[in-house]
Amino acid sequence: MRKHVIGAFVVTMALGLSACGSGDSGGDGGETSGKGKTLTVWIMEGTNPDPKPFFNEVAAAFKKKTGATVKVEYQQWATAQKKFTTAIEGGPSQVPDVAEVGTTWIPQFAETGGLVDVTDKVKESGLGDDLVEGLADAGTLDGKQYGMPWYAGVRGLLYRKDIFEKHNLKAPTTWKELRDTALVLKEKEPEMISFPVAGGAEMFATPFVWGAGGELAVDEGGKWKSGINSPESVKGITYYTDLAKKDKLSPAKVTTWTEKEVATDFQKGKIAMTLSGNWTPKAFVQAAPDLEGKLAAAPIPGETGGMSKSFLGGSYLSTFKGENQDLAWEYVKLVTTGEFATKWAEQTNYFPGQNSLLKEVQAKADPLVAPFAKQMTEAGATVPKTPAYGQIQATQVVTKMIQSILTDKQTVQEAADQAAKEMDKIFAS
């Protein structure tokens, strides 16, 4: 996901708490005493344009409920993973009590023993059956759940409705229609990028790997092995990169672009159609008010129909092993359920992590929300659930592969074989 890492992806989020707990009195009924205590909470910047009023309100409600003070520290996505790792290595005194954790980080942090297993806490709370399945699964490792899903994001197709209407175009429903539509846009709107093939955006490429029936990696008897160079994966990668190489739908400058650069040009009116997250339409309109009423969304089309899978990510709220685990769990529940979960979803345009709340969002039938909700519930996917994949992402294996193809340094098969070799080396280490 962001990640935004949802990588990400999503951004999901993890929050942990053991049944043994920290020695706080009380339990899940809101009776945990926090008088005289301070909870340290790490929250990632960027999800909410102005998160401070929200967390100030949460802190006030939490203090009224428990007597505890909350200290929120805002972190950068780009440096947070390393900061978490360093803190975990330093022991309980260095980690926060509660933190927003991206779904793709959970296996790594759980394996190192930093996160608390909250499986029993979730069962006791009665929340388990209401959690969005894909999000709950993303925060579960070896049958243990390491947090509460807080919010989720998924990428779909975002396009300029006014430009499409101008040329009598409709949202594409197959890969052929996607290419044909982009070719028309290239001819009719030569000043716009009809469909950016962003070489630095991993989650722009993965839908075409999954859409062709490929996989990033497969679990073979408990051991992970790359699937990025399979015939199916290569077929999807070829389709995606050919949009730039053969059809010239995406200029050379986009070869190194991340989602951030795509977003900037979309806001400036320079892009007609792109992959984008469900959180972006609202943000784009806020940044460029002239886009109001000019946007539309659709799921990412499948090769011959249906939908291509898209990375379902987001954040968990996780508790780390320390002295305030019961109190931390109370905070997690307050933020990820009920009033505050709904309020966060409304402010950020991310999806809540509970089915009951998600249904409320879907019931509104917002044309800029419903297609993403359909993508998430019917065609959401996750990256391999292994700590090794975090290292694969950190070393940019997939984006380096795409960029090598776009710059004609390697053929698709050569680049995919090289990426597979790098993945397998990391999996084996």
N, C-alpha and C positions, 0 to 999 in steps of 0.2 A: 503496500500500500503504500501508499504508503503503503506509502505504505501505508502509500502510502503507502506499506507497506504496509489496502487490505494491500503484499505483498500481499503494503503493502498491501486488506488485507491485510487488509486488509491489513490492515488492519484489519484480529480479535484480541481479547485481553484476559489476563490470568490473574487470579487472586487466590491465595492459598491460606488454609488455616487448619491446624490439626485439632483432633478431638481432645488431645491432652492439653493443648492451649498454653496459655502464658501465666495462668494463675489468677487472671481477672475473675472477679465474682460474677455470678449471673450466667446467662447463656444466650440463646438465640431469640429470646422474647423481648429484647430491648432493655433488659435490666442490667446489662454489663455496666459497671461503674468505671468511669474514666476521670473522676474528680482529681485534679492535680496532674493529670497526664497530658502529654502532647503526642499526637500522631504525626509522623512525617509521611507525606504523600508526594509521589513523583507523577507528574502528568506531562504528556507530550504536547508540545506547541504545534499549532497549525490546524488542528481539527475544528476548533471553534475560533472564529476571528477575534472574539473577545471573551475568553473563558473566565476571567476573574470575577465578574458579577455572579456567575453560576456557582463557582466554588466558594465564594463568600457566603452565598445563601445556604449552600450545603453545610458549610462549617457552622453557621449559626444554628441550623436545625440539629446538627449532630451534638453541639455543645448543650443545647436545651435537653436533648434526649439522654446524653451520657455524662455530661459535665466535662468532657475532654475538649482540649484545644486542638485544632488542626492546622498544620503548617504545610502549605502546598508549595512545592518547588517545580518550576516548569523546565522541561528538558527538550533538547533538540533531537529529532529523530536521527540525524546524521551521526551524532556522537553518542547516543544513548546506549547502544548495545555494548560498546566498549566500557562505558561508565558502569553499567550493570555488572558486567563481568568482573571488573576491578573491585567493585563493592562486595560482590559475593565472595571473592577470594579473601577479602579483608575480614569476613566474619559478620555475625549478627549486628555488631555495633556500627557497621558501615552501610548496611542496606536500609532502605526505607521500610516503613511498616506496611504501606500499601503503594502499589505502583501500577500504572498503565503499561501493559506488556503486549507487544504485537504477537499475533498468533504464531508466526514463523520462529519466534524466539523461545517459545515455551519449551520445546524439547531440550534445547541447550541449557536453559536455566534450571529445568526440572532435573536433568541428569546430573548437574553439578550440586544438587541438593539445596539450592537457594530458595525454591518455592515450597509452599506448604500444600500438602495434599488435602483438598477440601471436599473430597467425595462424600464423606459422611455428613459434613455440614450442609451440603446442597440437598442431600436426601432428607435431612431433618427439617430443612426449611420448607420442603414441599415444592421447591421451584424447579426441580429436575425435569419433570414432564413437560414443562412449559418452555424449556430452552430450545431455540432453533437448532435443529439436529446438526447441521453442518458446522455451526459455531461451537456447539458443545463438543463435537468430535475433534475440532481443531485444538482444543485445550485439554484433550485427554491423551495420556500416554501410558501404555501398558495397563489400561483399565482404570487409571487414576486421573481424577480431574484436578487441574491446577489453577482454578480460578472461576470467576463468573463472567460469562460473555456480557460485555458492556454495550458495544455498538459494532456494527458491521458495515462493510462497503463492498461493492462489486462494480466491475466495469461493464458498460454496455456501449451502445452506439449513440453518439450525440451529434446532431446535425442542425444546420441552419434551415429552419422551416420556411422562412421567407424565400430563401434561394431555391429550395426544392419546389415550392409552389410556383415560383417564377418560371421554372423550366418544366413544369408538370411531372415532377419526379416523386416517387414514393419510396418509403424506407425499404431497403433491400431485404429479401428473405432467404437468399442463397448466396454462395460465394460468387457465382456468375453475375448475379444482379448487383452485388457490391462492386465488382470490377466495372461492370457496364455503367453503373450510376456514376462512379468516380471518373470514368472516361468522358462521359457527357459533361460533368462539372469542369473537367480540365479544359474542354473545348469552349464551353459557354462562359466560364468564369476564370479566364487565364491569369488574373491577378491573385487568385486564391489558391491555396494548396487543397486539392480535392480530397486527399486522404493521406495524412502523414505516416510514413513508415519510420517511426522513431527508434533509432538504433540503440539508444540508451534506456529504453523503457521495456524492461523484461516482461511485464504483464500485458504489453501490447502484442507480444509475439506468442505467448503461451496459448491464447484461445485457438490459434490456428494449428498448433501442435495437437491439442486436445480435440479440436474440431475434425481433424483428419483421422482420429482414432489412435493417435500416439500418446506417449506418456513421457514426462520428464525423467522419471526413474520408476523402477518396479522393485517390490520386495520379494526376493526369492529365498524362501526358507529362512527368513530372519536376517538376510543380508541384502542390502540395497545395491542395485545395479542400474546404471544409466540406461534410459530408453530414448534419449534424444536423437540417436542416429538410426533408429528403426525406419523401415520403409514408410510407415505411416507418418512418423514425425517429420521425416525429410520432405514428404509430400506437402504437409502443412507449412513448413518453413519456406519451401520453394514458392508456394502460392503467395505468401506474405511478402517475401523479399522481391519477387518478380513485379509486384505492384510499383516498386520504385525502380528496379533495374531495367525491366523491359517496357513497362507501360509509362514510366516517367511521371507517375502521379505524385511523387514526393521528391522535392529537390535535394541535391547533394548535402546541403547544410543540415538537413534533418537527420543525417546519418548518426550524429552524436547526440541528438536531442534526448532529454529525459522528458517525463510528463510535464515538468515545470515549464519547459520551453514551449511545448505544445499548448499548454494552458495560456501562456502569455500571448501567443499569436492568435489563438481562438478569440480571446477577449478583444484583440485589436481588429477583429473582423477579417483575418487573413486565412482562415481555415473554414472549409465548407462542411466537412464531415470527419469525425475522428472517433476513436475509442476514448472513453472518459468515464470517470467514476460517478456514482449516484450523488455524491456530495458536491459535484462541480457546477451543475446548472445554477443553483442558488448563489454560489460564490462568484460565478462568472457575471451574473446579472448585477450583483452588488458592486463588482469591480468596474463593470461597463454597463450602466443603466440603459444605454441605447439598445441592448440586446433583449430587453424585456419584451416578451411576446414573440420573439423570433427563434426560439429554440424548440427542438423536439427530440424525443429519444425513442430507441427501439432496442430489443435484445440483439446481441451479436448473432448474425445469421449462421446457420449450419451450412455445411458444404452443399447439400442438396435440399435443405429445408430444416425446419426446427431451429435449434439454437446450438452454437458452439459453446462449450463450457468456458467460464470466466473465473478467475481467481477470486474466491470468497475470503476476504481478510477483514481485519479490523483490530479491535483491542479487547483484551480481558482486563479486569481489575484483579490484581494478584496480591496476595499477602506473602511477605517474606518471613523467614524464620527469625523470631526475635522475642521480645518481652511482652508485646501487646497484641497477641494473635486474636484473642476473642474480641477485643475492642476493634481491631482492624476489620474483622469479619462484619461487625455491626456497620462499619463505615461502607464496606463494599455493598452490603445489602441496600443501604440507604440510597447509594448512587445508582445502582444497576437495576432497581425495581421501582415500580410505582411512579409517583409524581416526577421525581427527578430523572428517571430514565426517559420518560415521555418528553420532558422539557429539553433534555440534551438532544434527543432525536430531532425535535422541532427546530432547535437553534442551529444544528450542524447539517441537517439533511442526511445524516447517516441513519441506518436502520437499527432499531433496538434488537437486543439479543433474545427476546422472549416472543413466542408465537402470538400470545394474546395481544401484546403491544404492536407487533408487526401487522396483525389483522386490522387493527385500528388505522394504521397508516394506509394499508391497501384499500380500506373501505372508502377513503377519501377520493380515490380514483383520480388523483392528480396525474395528468398526462406526462409530467416530467419525473414522476416517481414510480408509477405503476410498471412501466417496462423494466426498470431496474429491479423492482421487487420480484417480477416474474423471472428475470435472469437469476436472481439470487436463490429463489426457492426451487426452481426447476433445473437450473444448469450452473450451479455454483461448484467450484472445485478447489482443492487445496494442494499445496506443494507437498512433497514427501515429508512425513513426520519423523524426522531424524535430526539430531543436532548437526550432523554433517551438512545438511542442506543450507543451514545458516552460513556456513563457511563458503559453500558454493555461491551463494548470493553475494557474500562479502567480496569474493574474488571476481565477481561479475562474469561468470562463465558463459551464461546465456547471451548477455549483451555483447560480449566480445565476439561470440560466434556470429551474431547478426551483423555486427559492424564489419567483420572480416568478409562476409558475403557481399554486403552492400558496396564495399570498396574494391571488389574483385581480387582480393588477396587469396581467396580460396573458393572452390566450388561449394555448393550447399553440402554435398556429401563429405567433402574434406573437412569443412568447418564443423559439421555435426560429429564426425569421427573424433576430431580433436577435442571438442567439448565433452564427448562421452569419456574419452581417456582421462581428461582432467577430473570429471565427476567421479569416476571409478577409483581414481587415486585418493581422492578425499574420502570417499566412502570406506575405503580399506584402511585408512590411517587411524 
